[in-house]
C-alpha cells in the first residue's frame, strides 16, 4: 500500500518498508505568535523562511495551515501555497477544514497534494471527500466523529472503517487514504498513548492503509517534551505508523534510529549520512 504525494518535481512515497515520512508541522499558526502575526500582516517572507528551514531539516512533506482569527483563509491559503512552492520542491499537505479554502489552494497547487483532513462526521465526509475525488488528492482521515475522539481503540478503528468505506463509494482509492489514529495528552490520561498505539496496530492489520500521527500532542503540558516525543514516535513507528506530523528537527534522530532498528535502513546509510551532514543531531 503506497500513498504518493508530489510536487511538480518531487514525489514522496508513504508505505510499509519505506523510510518513515516526516510531515513538517511548523507552518501552522496554532501556538506560534510570530507566524500568526506574519499571516495577519501578509508577511509571506516569514512563511518562505520557515518552509526552507523545514526542508533543510529533512521534512518530506510540509503541512500548510493559515487557520487563525483575523485572516481570510480562502484567499490566503492559495497565496501561501504559491509562496512555498516557489521556495522549495517539497510536496505539500493542505491543512484546513474550510472546503472553499481547500479548493482554492488545490486549484493553484502543482502536483498531488495531501489534504488534512476529513473526519468520520457526516458534514466533514460530505464536504471534503468530493474535493479529494475531484482533484485526485490524498487525504488524512481523523478517527473522530460527531461523538468526538473515543478513548477506545476499537471505536477509533470503526471510524477509520467508515471513512474508508465512504471514500470507496466515491471511487477514491484506498491507497490515497492516510489514517490519523489521533493522540491525546498523556499528562491528562496516562493511557492515552497506549490507546493510540493499539488503534494504529488495528488499523494497519484490518485496513492496510497508511497511518500518520500528530505525535507532539502526547507531551502537551509536560516538561521535557522532546524526550517524550522522541520516545513516542519510535513506539508509533514500531506499531505501524508510516508517516508522522512533527517538528522534524526535534524528532529526526529518534525516527532515524527507529527506522534503522526496524530494518528500514540498509547498512545504516540514512542514519550515518544524517549524522555526517548534521553532527549535532
Sine and cosine of phi, psi and omega as CSV:
sin_phi,cos_phi,sin_psi,cos_psi,sin_omega,cos_omega
0.00,0.00,0.97,-0.25,-0.03,-1.00
-0.91,-0.41,0.83,-0.56,0.11,-0.99
-0.99,-0.16,0.82,-0.57,-0.03,-1.00
-0.97,-0.26,0.79,-0.61,0.07,-1.00
-0.79,-0.61,0.71,-0.71,-0.12,-0.99
-0.61,-0.79,0.41,-0.91,0.26,-0.96
-0.98,-0.19,-0.22,-0.98,0.02,-1.00
-0.91,0.42,-0.52,0.85,-0.14,-0.99
-0.81,-0.58,0.03,1.00,-0.10,-0.99
-0.60,-0.80,0.64,-0.77,0.02,-1.00
-0.86,-0.51,0.68,-0.73,0.08,-1.00
-0.91,-0.42,0.74,-0.67,-0.02,-1.00
-0.95,-0.31,0.81,-0.58,0.07,-1.00
-0.96,-0.29,0.83,-0.56,-0.01,-1.00
0.04,-1.00,0.32,-0.95,0.03,-1.00
-0.87,0.49,0.71,-0.71,-0.02,-1.00
1.00,0.02,-0.29,0.96,0.09,-1.00
-0.99,0.11,0.37,-0.93,0.16,-0.99
-0.84,0.54,0.58,-0.82,0.03,-1.00
-0.86,0.51,0.81,-0.59,-0.03,-1.00
-0.99,0.14,0.76,-0.65,-0.02,-1.00
-0.97,-0.26,0.88,-0.48,0.01,-1.00
-0.98,-0.20,0.93,-0.37,-0.07,-1.00
-0.93,0.37,0.79,-0.61,-0.13,-0.99
-0.99,-0.11,-0.07,1.00,-0.26,-0.97
-0.99,0.16,-0.21,0.98,0.10,-1.00
-1.00,0.03,0.85,0.53,0.00,-1.00
-0.60,-0.80,0.84,-0.54,-0.11,-0.99
-0.95,0.31,-0.18,0.98,-0.03,-1.00
-0.85,0.53,0.89,-0.46,0.03,-1.00
0.97,0.24,0.16,0.99,-0.03,-1.00
-0.84,-0.54,0.99,-0.13,-0.08,-1.00
-0.89,0.46,-0.63,0.77,-0.02,-1.00
-0.90,0.44,-0.72,0.70,0.00,-1.00
-0.93,0.36,-0.62,0.79,0.04,-1.00
-0.86,0.51,-0.73,0.68,0.02,-1.00
-0.89,0.46,-0.66,0.75,-0.01,-1.00
-0.89,0.46,-0.69,0.73,-0.01,-1.00
-0.92,0.40,-0.66,0.75,0.00,-1.00
-0.91,0.41,-0.53,0.85,-0.03,-1.00
-1.00,-0.04,-0.04,1.00,-0.01,-1.00
0.97,0.24,0.38,0.92,-0.01,-1.00
-1.00,0.10,1.00,0.08,-0.05,-1.00
-0.99,0.17,-0.12,0.99,0.10,-0.99
-0.90,0.43,-0.61,0.79,0.04,-1.00
-0.90,0.43,-0.60,0.80,0.05,-1.00
-0.90,0.44,-0.71,0.70,-0.01,-1.00
-0.86,0.51,-0.72,0.69,-0.03,-1.00
-0.89,0.46,-0.65,0.76,0.01,-1.00
-0.92,0.39,-0.63,0.77,0.05,-1.00
-0.88,0.47,-0.70,0.71,0.01,-1.00
-0.91,0.42,-0.62,0.78,0.00,-1.00
-0.91,0.42,-0.67,0.74,0.00,-1.00
-0.93,0.37,-0.61,0.79,0.04,-1.00
-0.89,0.45,-0.69,0.73,0.04,-1.00
-0.89,0.45,-0.56,0.83,-0.04,-1.00
-0.95,0.31,-0.28,0.96,0.05,-1.00
0.90,-0.43,0.24,0.97,0.03,-1.00
-0.90,0.43,0.72,-0.70,0.04,-1.00
-1.00,0.01,-0.46,0.89,0.03,-1.00
-0.61,-0.79,0.54,-0.84,0.07,-1.00
-0.92,-0.38,0.80,-0.60,0.09,-1.00
-0.99,0.12,0.79,-0.61,-0.08,-1.00
-0.88,-0.47,0.89,-0.45,0.07,-1.00
-0.74,-0.67,0.63,-0.78,0.10,-0.99
-0.81,-0.58,0.29,0.96,-0.11,-0.99
-0.97,0.25,0.97,-0.22,0.05,-1.00
-0.38,-0.93,0.39,-0.92,-0.03,-1.00
-0.88,0.47,0.71,-0.71,0.10,-1.00
1.00,-0.10,0.12,0.99,0.06,-1.00
-0.84,-0.54,0.48,-0.88,0.08,-1.00
-1.00,-0.07,0.99,-0.15,-0.15,-0.99
-0.88,0.48,-0.60,0.80,-0.06,-1.00
-0.89,0.46,-0.56,0.83,0.02,-1.00
-1.00,-0.04,-0.53,0.85,-0.09,-1.00
-0.98,0.19,-0.62,0.78,-0.06,-1.00
-0.85,0.52,-0.74,0.67,0.05,-1.00
-0.90,0.44,-0.52,0.86,0.06,-1.00
-0.91,0.42,-0.68,0.73,0.01,-1.00
-0.91,0.41,-0.65,0.76,0.04,-1.00
-0.86,0.51,-0.70,0.71,0.03,-1.00
-0.88,0.47,-0.67,0.74,0.00,-1.00
-0.89,0.46,-0.71,0.71,-0.03,-1.00
-0.93,0.36,-0.65,0.76,0.03,-1.00
-0.87,0.49,-0.57,0.82,0.01,-1.00
-0.96,0.27,-0.37,0.93,-0.08,-1.00
-1.00,-0.05,-0.61,0.79,-0.08,-1.00
-0.65,-0.76,0.33,-0.94,0.04,-1.00
-0.99,-0.16,0.18,0.98,-0.03,-1.00
-0.94,0.35,0.74,-0.68,0.08,-1.00
-0.86,0.51,0.40,-0.92,-0.13,-0.99
-0.88,-0.47,0.55,-0.84,0.14,-0.99
-0.93,-0.37,0.90,-0.44,-0.08,-1.00
-1.00,0.00,0.91,-0.41,-0.21,-0.98
-0.95,-0.30,0.98,-0.20,0.01,-1.00
-0.27,-0.96,0.51,-0.86,0.13,-0.99
-0.98,-0.18,0.07,1.00,-0.04,-1.00
-1.00,-0.09,0.96,-0.29,-0.06,-1.00
-0.86,0.52,-0.60,0.80,-0.01,-1.00
-0.91,0.41,-0.65,0.76,0.03,-1.00
-0.92,0.39,-0.67,0.75,0.04,-1.00
-0.88,0.47,-0.70,0.71,-0.01,-1.00
-0.89,0.46,-0.67,0.75,0.02,-1.00
-0.89,0.46,-0.63,0.77,0.01,-1.00
-0.95,0.32,-0.65,0.76,0.02,-1.00
-0.90,0.44,-0.52,0.85,0.00,-1.00
-0.92,0.39,-0.46,0.89,-0.02,-1.00
-0.98,-0.20,-0.20,0.98,-0.07,-1.00
-0.96,0.27,0.69,-0.73,0.02,-1.00
-0.97,-0.25,0.98,-0.21,-0.01,-1.00
0.71,-0.71,-0.28,-0.96,0.05,-1.00
-0.95,-0.31,0.94,-0.33,-0.07,-1.00
-1.00,0.09,0.29,-0.96,0.21,-0.98
-0.95,-0.31,0.76,-0.65,0.01,-1.00
-0.99,-0.15,0.77,-0.64,0.02,-1.00
-0.85,-0.53,1.00,-0.06,0.44,0.90
-0.17,-0.99,0.06,-1.00,0.18,-0.98
-0.87,-0.50,0.49,-0.87,0.09,-1.00
-0.90,-0.43,-0.01,-1.00,0.05,-1.00
-0.99,0.13,0.01,1.00,0.04,-1.00
-0.95,0.30,0.62,-0.79,-0.10,-1.00
-0.85,0.52,-0.68,0.73,-0.02,-1.00
-0.87,0.49,-0.67,0.74,0.01,-1.00
-0.91,0.41,-0.73,0.69,0.01,-1.00
-0.85,0.52,-0.69,0.73,-0.07,-1.00
-0.94,0.33,-0.45,0.89,-0.08,-1.00
-1.00,-0.09,-0.55,0.83,-0.13,-0.99
-1.00,-0.08,-0.68,0.73,-0.08,-1.00
-0.86,0.51,-0.62,0.78,0.06,-1.00
-0.87,0.50,-0.54,0.84,0.06,-1.00
-0.93,0.36,-0.64,0.77,0.05,-1.00
-0.85,0.53,-0.72,0.69,0.00,-1.00
-0.92,0.40,-0.72,0.69,-0.09,-1.00
-0.89,0.45,-0.59,0.81,-0.07,-1.00
-0.98,-0.22,0.04,1.00,0.00,-1.00
0.88,0.47,0.57,0.82,-0.06,-1.00
-1.00,0.02,0.16,-0.99,0.24,-0.97
-1.00,-0.08,0.24,-0.97,-0.04,-1.00
-0.57,-0.82,0.62,-0.79,0.13,-0.99
-1.00,-0.01,0.81,-0.59,0.04,-1.00
-0.96,-0.27,0.88,-0.48,-0.02,-1.00
-1.00,0.05,0.71,-0.70,-0.05,-1.00
-0.99,0.12,0.88,0.48,0.13,-0.99
-0.65,-0.76,0.41,-0.91,0.00,-1.00
-0.66,-0.75,-0.40,-0.92,-0.03,-1.00
-0.89,0.45,-0.29,0.96,0.01,-1.00
-1.00,-0.09,0.04,1.00,0.02,-1.00
1.00,-0.06,-0.45,-0.89,-0.01,-1.00
-0.98,-0.20,0.89,-0.45,-0.01,-1.00
-0.98,0.21,0.55,-0.84,0.11,-0.99
-0.98,0.20,-0.15,0.99,-0.07,-1.00
-1.00,-0.10,0.81,-0.59,-0.04,-1.00
-0.89,0.45,-0.60,0.80,0.00,-1.00
-0.91,0.41,-0.56,0.83,0.04,-1.00
-0.93,0.36,-0.63,0.78,0.06,-1.00
-0.91,0.43,-0.63,0.77,0.06,-1.00
-0.87,0.49,-0.66,0.75,0.00,-1.00
-0.89,0.46,-0.64,0.77,0.05,-1.00
-0.91,0.42,-0.65,0.76,0.05,-1.00
-0.87,0.48,-0.68,0.73,0.07,-1.00
-0.84,0.54,-0.71,0.71,-0.04,-1.00
-0.89,0.46,-0.69,0.72,0.02,-1.00
-0.88,0.47,-0.72,0.69,-0.01,-1.00
-0.89,0.46,-0.66,0.75,0.00,-1.00
-0.91,0.41,-0.68,0.73,0.02,-1.00
-0.91,0.41,-0.61,0.79,0.04,-1.00
-0.91,0.42,-0.68,0.74,0.01,-1.00
-0.88,0.48,-0.58,0.81,0.00,-1.00
-0.90,0.44,-0.41,0.91,0.05,-1.00
-1.00,-0.09,0.01,1.00,-0.01,-1.00
0.99,0.10,0.33,0.95,0.04,-1.00
-1.00,0.10,0.85,-0.53,-0.04,-1.00
-0.89,0.46,0.56,-0.83,-0.01,-1.00
-0.87,0.50,-0.54,0.84,-0.03,-1.00
-0.93,0.36,-0.22,0.98,0.04,-1.00
-1.00,0.00,0.09,1.00,-0.01,-1.00
-0.93,-0.36,0.79,-0.61,0.06,-1.00
-0.87,-0.49,0.88,-0.48,-0.08,-1.00
-1.00,0.00,0.73,-0.68,0.11,-0.99
-0.97,-0.25,0.94,-0.34,-0.04,-1.00
-0.97,0.23,-0.07,1.00,0.11,-0.99
0.89,0.45,0.60,-0.80,0.05,-1.00
-0.69,-0.72,0.68,-0.73,0.04,-1.00
-0.97,-0.25,0.18,-0.98,-0.10,-0.99
-0.93,0.37,0.82,-0.58,0.02,-1.00
-0.94,0.35,-0.35,0.94,0.06,-1.00
-0.93,0.38,-0.44,0.90,0.04,-1.00
-1.00,-0.04,-0.47,0.88,-0.02,-1.00
-0.58,-0.82,0.94,-0.35,-0.08,-1.00
-0.88,0.48,-0.35,0.94,-0.02,-1.00
-0.98,-0.18,0.16,0.99,-0.04,-1.00
-0.88,0.48,-0.67,0.74,0.00,-1.00
-0.91,0.41,-0.65,0.76,0.00,-1.00
-0.89,0.46,-0.66,0.75,0.01,-1.00
-0.88,0.47,-0.65,0.76,0.01,-1.00
-0.93,0.38,-0.70,0.71,0.00,-1.00
-0.88,0.47,-0.63,0.77,0.04,-1.00
-0.91,0.41,-0.66,0.75,0.02,-1.00
-0.89,0.46,-0.65,0.76,0.04,-1.00
-0.86,0.51,-0.75,0.67,-0.01,-1.00
-0.87,0.50,-0.66,0.75,-0.03,-1.00
-0.93,0.36,-0.68,0.73,0.01,-1.00
-0.89,0.45,-0.70,0.72,0.02,-1.00
-0.90,0.44,-0.65,0.76,-0.06,-1.00
-0.95,0.31,-0.65,0.76,-0.12,-0.99
-1.00,-0.02,-0.58,0.82,-0.08,-1.00
-0.96,-0.27,-0.46,0.89,0.02,-1.00
0.96,0.28,0.04,1.00,-0.03,-1.00
-0.98,0.21,0.27,-0.96,0.08,-1.00
-0.96,0.27,0.42,-0.91,-0.12,-0.99
-0.78,-0.63,0.69,-0.73,0.11,-0.99
-0.83,-0.56,0.03,-1.00,-0.08,-1.00
-0.25,-0.97,0.76,-0.65,0.18,-0.98
-0.99,0.16,0.99,0.14,-0.30,-0.95
-0.93,0.38,-0.48,0.88,-0.12,-0.99
-0.94,0.34,-0.21,0.98,0.06,-1.00
-0.87,0.49,-0.44,0.90,-0.07,-1.00
-0.85,0.53,-0.54,0.84,-0.15,-0.99
-0.98,-0.22,0.12,0.99,-0.09,-1.00
-0.82,0.58,0.76,-0.65,0.07,-1.00
0.99,0.11,0.02,1.00,-0.04,-1.00
-0.92,-0.39,0.42,-0.91,0.11,-0.99
-0.97,0.25,0.25,-0.97,0.05,-1.00
0.87,0.50,0.68,0.73,-0.12,-0.99
-0.88,0.47,-0.61,0.79,-0.03,-1.00
-0.89,0.45,-0.58,0.81,0.03,-1.00
-0.91,0.42,-0.75,0.66,0.00,-1.00
-0.89,0.46,-0.70,0.71,-0.02,-1.00
-0.89,0.46,-0.68,0.73,0.00,-1.00
-0.89,0.46,-0.68,0.73,0.03,-1.00
-0.91,0.42,-0.66,0.75,-0.08,-1.00
-0.94,0.33,-0.63,0.78,0.00,-1.00
-0.90,0.44,-0.59,0.81,0.05,-1.00
-0.90,0.44,-0.67,0.74,0.05,-1.00
-0.90,0.44,-0.66,0.75,-0.02,-1.00
-0.91,0.42,-0.64,0.77,0.04,-1.00
-0.90,0.44,-0.69,0.73,0.02,-1.00
-0.90,0.44,-0.53,0.85,0.01,-1.00
-0.97,0.25,-0.34,0.94,0.04,-1.00
0.74,-0.67,0.01,1.00,0.06,-1.00
-0.90,0.44,0.75,-0.67,-0.02,-1.00
-0.96,-0.29,-0.14,0.99,0.12,-0.99
-0.48,-0.88,0.31,-0.95,-0.03,-1.00
-0.61,-0.79,0.64,-0.77,0.10,-0.99
-0.99,-0.17,0.95,-0.32,-0.23,-0.97
-0.51,-0.86,0.19,-0.98,0.25,-0.97
-0.99,0.13,0.99,-0.15,-0.23,-0.97
-0.83,0.56,-0.72,0.69,-0.08,-1.00
-0.86,0.52,-0.49,0.87,-0.09,-1.00
-1.00,0.05,-0.41,0.91,-0.06,-1.00
-0.92,-0.39,-0.05,1.00,-0.08,-1.00
-0.81,0.58,-0.71,0.70,-0.01,-1.00
-0.85,0.53,-0.67,0.74,0.00,-1.00
-0.91,0.42,-0.63,0.78,0.00,-1.00
-0.93,0.37,-0.71,0.71,0.03,-1.00
-0.87,0.50,-0.67,0.75,0.00,-1.00
-0.91,0.41,-0.68,0.73,0.00,-1.00
-0.89,0.45,-0.71,0.70,0.02,-1.00
-0.87,0.49,-0.66,0.75,0.02,-1.00
-0.89,0.45,-0.74,0.68,-0.06,-1.00
-0.93,0.36,-0.39,0.92,0.02,-1.00
-1.00,-0.09,0.19,0.98,0.10,-1.00
0.98,0.20,0.40,0.92,-0.03,-1.00
-0.98,-0.21,0.15,0.99,-0.09,-1.00
-0.65,-0.76,1.00,0.06,-0.07,-1.00
-0.86,0.51,0.77,-0.64,0.01,-1.00
0.85,0.53,0.35,0.94,0.05,-1.00
0.85,0.52,0.50,0.87,-0.10,-0.99
-0.91,0.42,-0.73,0.68,-0.01,-1.00
-0.90,0.43,-0.67,0.74,-0.01,-1.00
-0.88,0.48,-0.74,0.67,-0.02,-1.00
-0.92,0.38,-0.70,0.71,-0.01,-1.00
-0.87,0.49,-0.65,0.76,-0.01,-1.00
-0.89,0.46,-0.65,0.76,-0.03,-1.00
-0.97,0.24,-0.41,0.91,0.12,-0.99
-0.94,0.33,-0.65,0.76,-0.03,-1.00
-0.97,0.24,-0.55,0.84,-0.05,-1.00
-0.77,-0.64,0.98,0.20,-0.09,-1.00
-0.84,0.54,-0.39,0.92,-0.05,-1.00
-0.99,0.10,-0.01,1.00,0.06,-1.00
-0.84,0.54,0.00,0.00,0.00,0.00
